[in-house]
Amino acid sequence: MRLASMTSAILLILPCPLVGQSAQNASAKPEPLNAYLSCRYGAGLSVVSALRMQGEGLRYRDVPTAEGQKRVSIIDGYRLMISQGEPSFFANLHIERSDPPQYARDKDVVIKSLEYAMDARPAGPKAFWDHMPYNGFDVYSVTDTTMGANGPNGIYVLFRDATQTIVTVYFLGQKPEHRHFATIQEHDAIVDKMIEDLTTCANTPPAVTAGNLPPLRTTEDLDRFMNKYYLQPRPERIAGAMAMLTTSGVLQIPEAAGAITGFFSEVFLTTPSRMSEWKSVIDKQPGFAKSVLDSAVSWSKAGGVLQLPGRSPQMNDFYWGAFFASGNPQYVKKLLELAAFATERDDFNVWMIGATAKWSLASNSRQHALVHSILEEEKRISDKGKQELVDDILKRDPGRMRQEMVDFRNKQIRSGKWE
């Protein structure tokens, strides 16, 4: 992602980047689940997407059991996708903290739900049940070790009683051509290594402070920070990022304001507990910087970028800024809806909305596995027209697509259809 306008990327053929400054030096309290986000896995595994649950406070999820639907409490959580390189998606992690008074009941319900999942399996190869303490966790698992079709797969649930945390690992079946293992023994060795790394990370969480993170000094520093924020949120760096908006001169680039506003709006929406701290920083910003941040606050209070009315090329910037703050798939889906307007031939503004949305999806789907996976899922569940649109986005070279769009715009101007 480049936080310049996607419109300017087509008209000028050169996106305008952001400029950064060093982060604040004050210590920051580590987030409770940071240890899981910061984990580095062996066996070629890596985190390719991370989505935090929106909002804060007590929530519930429903799970099936032999006794019917039961509720499990959640006060914070993440969804992580683990891959050995696209499209070899190996595991999907649900990391959740229970409400402490309800944790014992939550644990019992989740175990019963796992038992129910095993009993409800269709006829076929027998699944294996296991339970053992491991590295400070109480671990339960149900696994299918068949190597045919899309197997092997399984579910591991790791309970960490000391922190009231429930980690559910869905090991994903893969087509043979996508596997990085040839035998069930090789697969199980990767699983064992991942579980070892995961539990070790939880036992040795990193000390996270704004002061001991690499400072945001350059354009590339800030671009990487905002581009990957959804993969590893660093709220302790947000105050420093806000303070640099004026000193960097980035807001002198008019097209950059939309993506910046969308980004901070989503950060404010998903991390409301830090707003009292951030409000004091916002109030100290001069002129246009304060105006942009005030707009971000206002949007977050109204439900975020998804609640903004209308459509325009600038909305594309709002959506991307917000997406890279949270990884919320709804923003990609919104952009896909707008991309359908790229077939417009009469109205320049409508065409521009669709063309910029389509090109930005094509570009970011190559750089971000989460964007690619969201588009693939939309293709799976959509009608033929949208399937063809997603195919074009995923298969056509973004550079060629952008040049074709510029050529088409110039052709329309020469023919007198557009000014």
Salt bridges, closest charged atoms under 4 A:
GLU31 OE1 - ARG52 NH2 3.29
GLU31 OE2 - ARG274 NH1 3.68
GLU67 OE1 - LYS70 NZ 3.78
ASP76 OD2 - ARG52 NH2 2.96
GLU86 OE2 - HIS372 ND1 3.13
GLU96 OE1 - ARG61 NE 2.80
GLU96 OE2 - ARG79 NH2 3.15
ASP108 OD2 - LYS112 NZ 3.29
ASP138 OD2 - LYS107 NZ 2.96
ASP138 OD1 - HIS131 NE2 2.68
ASP144 OD2 - ARG121 NH2 3.24
ASP161 OD1 - LYS107 NZ 3.33
ASP188 OD1 - HIS187 ND1 3.32
ASP197 OD1 - LYS193 NZ 3.21
ASP221 OD1 - ARG224 NH2 2.87
ASP223 OD2 - ARG2 NH1 2.86
GLU236 OE2 - ARG234 NH1 3.71
GLU277 OE1 - ARG274 NE 2.89
ASP283 OD1 - LYS279 NZ 2.81
ASP294 OD2 - LYS290 NZ 2.78
GLU376 OE2 - HIS372 NE2 3.95
GLU377 OE2 - ARG380 NH2 2.66
GLU378 OE2 - LYS333 NZ 3.86
ASP391 OD1 - LYS379 NZ 2.65
ASP391 OD1 - LYS395 NZ 3.86
ASP392 OD2 - LYS358 NZ 2.59
ASP392 OD1 - ARG396 NE 2.81
GLU404 OE1 - ARG396 NH1 2.18
GLU404 OE2 - ARG400 NE 3.05
